[in-house]
Amino acid sequence: MAETSAAPPNENSPPLSLHYTPPSTIPALHTTAHHTPQTPPLLHNLNSRLAQLHGIERLLVENASALTTALSLDLGQSPMYSSLFELDGTLARLRHTIRHLKHWAKPTYKPTPFPLNLNPPVRSEVRPHPRGVALIITPWNFPIQLPIGNLVDALAAGNVCILKPSEKSFHVTKLLTELLTSGRYVDKRAVIVVNGGKEVAEELLKGRVDVISYTGGEEVGRLVAKAAAVNLTPVVSVESGERSIFSWNCIGGKVCIQFLFSFSHV
């Protein structure tokens, strides 16, 4: 993904009132996130997942004007740019996922290998399963497309999400935090939003998660890779400008579902 030409927010400007998550509370958030998948019926079935996705769709549609204003304040982008590169593309991707999720989640039948096939009736199939808890860390330059896009993929695959958007895109992050934690659009147990700088990211990476999606710079990227090694996180995506695919199972080579299967395994 190409970098946007907008300049990052001025780090020397006076701090605004974005509430940072106290690092001391993050271990408890990890515990809560890992217990949530064990609480049926949250994300255990497709209807629960679709309910979260429809909620995000309503969030984007109902708050399009406020999100556009926030983008202008953070990045100086015009309404046309915001619509084309942030809102419209994200909505299209979301609606495509909603339309096709039931098909993508179906088992894939495979030939039974020898000698197991000598004992009929035997049937072999591949079933995608959620990884568990997905940690999503995103940068300032696409403050709607990247957080919401990755959130859509992770929720569609049935994961509980811990989302840390960039503190540098203050207005968008503040608005998304309020909307995602309001309980009006997504279940607050399914999406946990954490705000803060490098210290908060470091604390998040100390806890065990099941998959990490990271987009950003080299410094934090090194922390992500190190934490994944220490905690034996099975799949890590460290992205710096180019969108990568990280998955164990991709069906038919179709890019549209590879992102979704990044957050699932078989």
C-alpha positions in Angstrom: 0.0 0.0 0.0 1.5 3.3 -1.0 2.1 5.9 1.6 -0.2 8.9 1.6 1.4 12.3 0.9 -0.2 13.9 3.9 2.2 14.9 6.7 1.9 13.3 10.1 0.4 15.3 12.9 2.9 17.7 14.6 4.4 15.8 17.5 5.6 19.1 19.1 2.0 20.5 19.2 0.3 20.6 22.6 -1.2 17.2 23.6 -4.9 16.8 23.1 -7.3 15.0 25.3 -7.0 11.5 24.0 -7.3 9.1 26.9 -4.4 6.8 27.1 -4.9 3.3 28.4 -2.9 2.9 31.6 -0.2 0.2 31.0 -1.0 -1.4 34.3 -4.5 -2.3 33.1 -3.3 -4.1 30.0 -2.6 -7.6 31.6 -6.3 -7.6 32.7 -7.4 -6.7 29.2 -5.5 -9.7 27.9 -7.1 -12.0 30.4 -10.6 -10.7 29.5 -9.9 -11.1 25.8 -8.8 -14.7 26.2 -11.8 -15.6 28.3 -14.3 -14.0 25.9 -14.2 -16.8 23.2 -15.3 -19.2 25.9 -18.5 -17.3 26.5 -21.1 -18.5 24.0 -22.6 -17.5 21.7 -20.2 -14.5 21.0 -18.5 -15.1 17.7 -19.0 -18.9 17.9 -21.3 -18.9 14.9 -21.6 -16.9 11.6 -24.7 -15.0 12.8 -22.8 -13.6 15.7 -19.9 -12.6 13.4 -22.3 -11.1 10.8 -23.9 -9.0 13.6 -20.6 -7.4 14.4 -19.9 -6.7 10.7 -23.3 -5.1 10.2 -22.6 -3.0 13.2 -19.4 -1.7 11.7 -21.3 -1.0 8.5 -23.8 1.1 10.4 -20.9 2.8 12.2 -19.3 3.9 9.0 -22.6 5.0 7.3 -24.1 6.8 10.3 -20.9 8.7 11.2 -19.5 9.3 7.7 -19.7 13.1 8.1 -18.0 13.1 11.5 -15.2 10.7 10.3 -14.6 13.0 7.2 -14.3 16.0 9.5 -11.8 14.1 11.8 -9.7 13.1 8.8 -9.6 16.7 7.6 -8.4 17.8 11.1 -5.8 15.1 11.3 -4.4 14.9 7.8 -5.8 17.9 6.0 -7.6 15.6 3.5 -10.5 16.8 1.3 -13.9 15.2 1.6 -13.4 13.6 -1.8 -10.1 12.0 -0.8 -11.6 10.8 2.5 -14.6 9.2 0.7 -12.5 7.5 -2.1 -9.5 6.3 -0.1 -11.0 5.7 3.4 -14.7 5.3 3.6 -15.9 4.0 0.3 -13.1 1.4 -0.1 -13.6 0.2 3.5 -17.3 -0.1 3.1 -16.9 -2.0 -0.2 -14.5 -4.5 1.4 -16.9 -4.9 4.4 -19.9 -5.5 2.3 -18.0 -8.0 0.1 -17.1 -9.9 3.3 -20.7 -9.9 4.6 -21.9 -11.3 1.2 -19.4 -14.1 1.0 -18.7 -15.0 4.6 -21.0 -18.0 4.8 -19.4 -19.5 1.6 -15.9 -18.9 2.8 -16.6 -20.5 6.2 -17.8 -23.8 4.7 -15.7 -26.9 5.0 -13.5 -27.8 2.1 -13.6 -31.5 1.3 -10.3 -33.2 0.4 -9.3 -36.6 -0.9 -8.6 -39.0 1.9 -5.0 -40.2 1.7 -3.9 -43.8 1.4 -4.2 -46.0 3.4 -6.9 -44.3 5.4 -9.2 -44.4 2.3 -9.2 -48.1 2.6 -11.5 -47.9 5.6 -14.8 -46.5 4.3 -16.8 -44.6 5.1 -14.1 -42.0 5.6 -14.4 -38.3 4.7 -11.7 -35.7 5.0 -12.4 -32.0 5.2 -10.6 -28.8 6.1 -12.5 -26.4 8.5 -11.2 -22.9 9.2 -11.2 -22.0 12.9 -10.6 -18.6 14.6 -7.1 -18.2 16.0 -8.4 -16.7 19.2 -7.3 -13.2 20.1 -6.0 -10.8 17.4 -3.8 -7.9 18.2 -4.1 -5.1 15.6 -1.7 -2.2 15.6 -2.1 0.5 12.9 -0.4 3.7 11.8 -1.6 7.3 11.4 -1.6 7.6 7.5 -4.8 5.5 6.9 -6.5 5.9 10.2 -9.9 4.4 9.1 -9.0 2.0 6.3 -6.3 0.1 8.2 -8.0 -0.2 11.7 -11.5 -1.0 10.4 -10.2 -3.2 7.5 -8.2 -5.4 9.8 -11.0 -5.4 12.3 -13.4 -6.7 9.7 -11.1 -9.5 8.7 -10.4 -10.6 12.3 -14.1 -10.4 13.4 -15.3 -12.3 10.2 -12.9 -15.1 11.1 -14.3 -15.2 14.6 -11.5 -13.6 16.7 -11.7 -11.3 19.7 -9.8 -8.2 18.8 -7.5 -5.9 20.7 -7.2 -2.8 18.5 -4.5 -0.1 19.0 -5.0 2.7 16.5 -2.3 5.4 16.1 -2.3 8.1 18.8 -0.9 10.5 16.1 -4.2 10.7 14.1 -5.8 12.1 17.2 -9.3 13.1 16.0 -10.0 9.9 14.1 -8.7 7.7 16.8 -10.7 9.5 19.5 -13.9 9.2 17.4 -13.3 5.6 16.5 -12.6 4.8 20.2 -15.9 6.4 21.3 -17.9 4.6 18.6 -16.4 1.2 19.0 -16.7 1.2 22.8 -20.2 2.7 22.9 -21.9 -0.7 22.6 -24.1 0.6 19.8 -22.2 -1.0 16.9 -20.1 -3.9 18.2 -20.1 -6.0 21.3 -17.6 -4.5 23.7 -16.4 -8.0 24.5 -15.5 -8.6 20.9 -13.5 -5.4 20.3 -11.2 -3.9 22.9 -9.7 -0.5 22.0 -6.4 0.5 23.6 -4.8 3.9 23.1 -1.3 5.2 23.8 2.2 5.5 22.5 5.2 3.2 22.3 5.0 2.3 26.0 1.5 1.0 25.6 2.4 -1.0 22.4 5.3 -2.6 24.3 3.0 -3.6 27.2 0.4 -5.0 24.7 3.2 -7.2 23.1 4.2 -8.6 26.5 0.9 -10.5 26.7 0.1 -13.7 24.7 -2.0 -13.2 21.6 -2.8 -15.7 18.9 -2.2 -13.5 15.8 -0.7 -10.0 15.3 -1.4 -7.6 12.5 1.0 -4.7 12.5 1.4 -1.8 10.0 4.0 0.9 10.8 7.6 1.7 11.2 10.7 -0.3 11.8 11.2 0.4 15.5 7.9 -1.0 16.7 8.1 -3.6 14.0 11.2 -5.0 15.7 9.3 -5.1 19.0 6.5 -7.0 17.3 8.8 -9.6 15.8 10.6 -10.1 19.1 7.4 -10.5 21.1 6.1 -13.0 18.6 9.2 -15.1 19.0 9.2 -14.9 22.8 5.5 -15.8 23.0 5.5 -18.3 20.1 2.8 -16.4 18.3 2.3 -18.6 15.2 1.6 -15.9 12.6 2.9 -12.4 12.4 2.4 -9.7 9.8 4.9 -6.9 9.9 4.0 -4.4 7.2 5.8 -1.3 6.3 4.1 0.3 3.3 3.2 -3.0 1.4 0.2 -5.0 2.5 1.3 -8.6 3.1 -0.6 -11.8 3.4 -0.1 -14.0 6.5 -2.0 -17.2 6.5 -1.9 -20.9 6.8 -4.7 -21.7 4.5 -5.7 -19.7 1.4 -8.4 -21.2 -0.9 -8.1 -20.9 -4.6 -5.5 -18.2 -4.5 -8.2 -15.5 -4.3 -6.9 -12.3 -2.7 -10.4 -11.4 -1.4 -10.4 -14.3 1.1 -6.6 -14.4 1.8 -6.9 -11.5 4.2 -9.8 -13.2 6.0 -7.9 -16.5 6.3 -4.9 -14.6 7.8 -6.9 -14.6 11.0 -7.9 -18.2 10.9 -6.2 -21.6 10.9 -7.2 -25.2 10.1 
